[in-house]
Amino acid sequence: MNDLRYLLVVWCLATLLIQAPIFAQTVQLQPTLRILALGDSYTIGESVSPNQRWPIQLGDSLKNRGFVVDTTAIIATTGWTTGNLLAAISAQQLATMDFNLVGLLIGVNNQYQNRPLAEYQVQFAQLLDSAIAYAGGQVDQVFVVSIPDWAYTPFGQASIPGPISQAIDQFNATNKSITEARGVAYIDITPISRNGISEPVLVAGDGLHPSGEQYRRWVQAMLPVLTGDLTSIDPELKMPWSVNVDQETGRFRLFGPEKGELPVRWEMLDMTGRLLETGVIQSDHSWKAERLPAHQMVLLKIFLRNGQCFWLRV
């Protein structure tokens, strides 16, 4: 093999942005940030200390990356549905407060209360439009976080977890479609929440809500989307595999997987986030990319079978 070079591996906690362009819907951060987080128990951080809430952890992480966080405002209450959140924000003058980073996570209580999906669709769209307005009409200063799956908690396991997960997927498909239609960044943290049974440390002491550790992992999944920097990774995680490539033939080889860890799916994207090609890595650990651009950097995304993924940058 000629021009063989090892790839820089960047570990990713969750499936960050599916098949939509990665950087086409990133957030444009200002040097000084005024953060507004809208939501329910997941945003107010039920059963964790205030400094473990994801908006607070996000602000701390951005400070560590050189941003000034002037304000972090949270409008969220345990048990709120989209209707409750709409009523709460309508009573405040949020559009006059110059927020430049607005996050929205809402919907689990609509699902829990068996409220109609059609109602959620209408009200979520209204909330997202409000979030954009609160960011001065700048869609690139808004992001949506997917609904975590409470089926993967002790509380959820005591119920009927299968239907819960199916319903969560339906609600997330709805909010994702609305989010992408408006050109807003979407961050999928649901796969992280689905490790709650295999990793009890991800569940708070109430047996239902995320722990501070899970929120920390959410933030690590948010950072590449918010900063556009794939090196915004969790230094405590180990890089599981490595890959090399023959640039002339476009053939890749994966090193590190153990028996039973393959096959897995891969995607190749250009540096604008445009999907170039997708396929499956079989048990022989090698594959050929037909559309590998000559002498251009690309991104590989390899999906692990546990719902996580990692990035490789050529």
N, C-alpha and C positions, 0 to 999 in steps of 0.2 A: 504493500500500500504506500502511495506517495502522499505527501502533504498531510500526514496523519497527525492529528493533534487532539489532545484531551480537552474535554469540555469543562467549562466552569459550571459546577452544579450549584443550583440555588434551591434550597428546600422550601417547600410551600405547605403550610398547615392544612389547607383545604382547597377544594376546587374553586379557584377564585372567580373566573369569569367565563366559563363554558365556551361556546363557539362564537360568541360575539367578539368583535375586536377588543383586545385588552386595553389598548391605550386610547382608542377612539372615545371611550367613555370613562376616562380618568378625571380626577378632580384637580382643578388649578388652585393650589394653595397660595395664599398671600403670606408675606413675611410675618405679619401680625394677625392673629386669628381670633375671631369672635365666634365661638362654637355654640350651636343650638342643637340639642338632641331631643327628638320627639318620640314618645312611645308609651310603654306600659311597664309591667314589672321587670322586664328584661333590661329596660333602659334606666329605671330608677334603682336597679340592683337589689331586688328583694332578697333578704337573708344574707347579704354580704355588707361589709363596711363601706362607707361612702367612697373611700379611696380605691376600692376594688371595682366600682362601677365601670362599665366599658367606656363611657364618655370621659371619665376622669383619667383612666389608664391611657386612653388615646391622646388626651391632652399632654400627659406626662411624656409619652413616647415622642410626640412631635416636638416638645421642648428639648428633649435629648438630641433631636436632629436639627436644632438651631432655630426653630420657630418660636416666636413670642406668642403665648396664649394669653390674651387679654381677658377673655370671658369664656366660661363654660356654663351655659344655662341648660337646665334639664326640665322639660315639661312632660311628666310621666307619672302614672300612678298604677299600682297593682290592681288588676281587674279591668282596666280600661279596654273598651272596644274602640273601633274606628269612630263610632258615633260619640263616645265619651271624649275622645281626643279632639274631635271637631268642635264640640261644645266648649272645651277648655281653651282652645287657642282663639276662638272667636271673641272671647272676653278680654283678650289682651292686645296690646298695640305692638305686635312683634315686627311688623313691617317697617317700623320706624327705628329699630334698634341696631341696624347696620350689621347683621350677622353675615359672615362670609364663608361659613362652613356649616351646613345643616344636614343632620342625619335623621332618617326616619326608619323606625322598626315597629310595626304594629300588625296585629291580626290574630294572635294566638287566642285571645278571649272571644273573638268572633267564632273561631273554630270550636272552642270549648263550650260555648253557649249554644252551639248548633244554629248560629245565625246564618241567613242565606248567603251563599257565595255571591249572588248578584248584588246584594246590598253592599258587601265588602268591596266589590269591584268599583261601584260608584263612589263610595266614601273614601276608599284608598286613593282614587284618582283625585278627589277633592283635596285630600291631605297633601298629596305630592305637589299639586299645583300651589297650595299654600306654602309648602316648604320652599319651592322655587321663588315665590314672591318674597319670602323672608330673606332669601339670599340676593335680593335686589334683581330678581329675574335672571340670574346667572345659573343656568343648568349645570355648568361645570364647577359649581360650588355646593352641590347637593349630592348626597349618596343615600341609597336605600340598603338596608340590611335584611337578609332573609329571616323568616321565622324559624327559630330552633324547634327541634322535635322533642317534645316532652314525653313521648312514648319511651325514650331511652333514659328514664329516671325510675327510681323505685316506685314513685307514685304512679307513673305511667304504666309500669309493668304490672301493677296491681289491678289495672283496668284491662282494656283490650287493646294492646299496643298496635296491632296491625292496622285497624281502621283509623287510629289516630295518625299514624304516619301517612297513610293514604290521603287523609284530609289535609294534613300539613302540606303535602306535595301539591295538592290542588290550590290551596291558598297561595303558596309560593309561586306556582305557575302564573297565577293571576297578577300578583304584585310585580313579578318580573316582567311580564308582557307590558304592563302599563309603564313601568320604569324605563324599559328600553325604547318604547315608543316616544318617550319624551327626551331621549338622549341623555339620561341620567345614569351615573355609575351604579352598578348593582353588585353587592358583595354577598356571596353565598357562604354563610357560616353553618348552614344546616348539617353538612357532613361532620363538622366538629362536634356538634351536639349529639350526634348518633354514636359517639364513643362513650357516652355517659355510663353505660352498664359495664363495659369492659374496662373503663378507667373511672372508678368511683370518685377520684379526686376532682373530677369535672362537675360534680353535683354538690350543691350547697347542703348545709345541715338539715334543711327542711325536707330533703328528699325529692324536691321538685324543680327548683330553680338552679340556674348555672352557678358555679362557684367562681371565686375570683380568678382561679387558674383558668377556667374555661373562658372567662372574659378576656384574660390576657392573651389566650390563643386567638380569640376573635380579633383583637387589635393587631396581632401579628399578621392575620389574613387581610386586614384592612390596609395596612401600611403600604404595600406595593401598589394598590389601587389609588390610594390618596396621594402618594408621593411620586408615582410613576417610576419607582426605583426598585428593581427586582432584588437588590441587595438588602432591602429592608426585611431581614429574616431573623428568626429566633436563634441566637447563638448556642442555645442549650441543646438544640436538636442535632442529631447525627445525620450526615448525608449517607443514604443507604447504598446507592449504586453509583457507578461511573460508566461513561460511554466514550467510545472513540469513533471517528468517522473518516472515511476516505473521501476527500472532497472531489476527486476526479470521478469516482463511480457512484457517489451518493449512498454508499452502503455504511450502515451504522452497526456497531456491536455493543451490547450491554453487558457489563461486568458486575457481579455481585448478587443477583437474585438466587435464592435457594430453591430447592425443589418444591413445587406447589405454588410458587409466587407468580408464575406465568400461566397463561397468557395475560397481557395487560394492553390497554389501549394507549396510543400516542397521538399527539397532534403536532404539526409543525406550522409555525406562524412567522411572518416577517416582523420586522421591528416596529411596524405600525400597528401590530396586532391582527393583521389580516390572515385568516386561515388559508394555508397553502395546500395542506394535505393531511390526511389522517389514516390510521391503520392499526394493526394489532401486532404486538411482539409475541411470537410463538416460542416454543420451548427451546429452539436452537439459538435464542438470544440475539439474532441478527435480523436486519430488515433493510430494505432499499427504499430510499425516498426518490421518487421520480421527478419531483419539482424542486430539488435543492438548488437555490440560486448560486451561481458561480461567484465566488469572492465577495459574498455578502453575509453579514451576520444574521442568523435566524434564531428563533426560540423553539425549543422542544418542550412539550408538556407530557409527562408520563403519569398515567393515572394508576395509583396503587389499588389493590383489590380491597383494601380496608376503607376506601373512600377518600383517602388523602392523595396528594400528588406531589411531584417535584418538577422544578424547571431546570432545563439545561440550555445554556446559551452558547452557541457556536461562534 
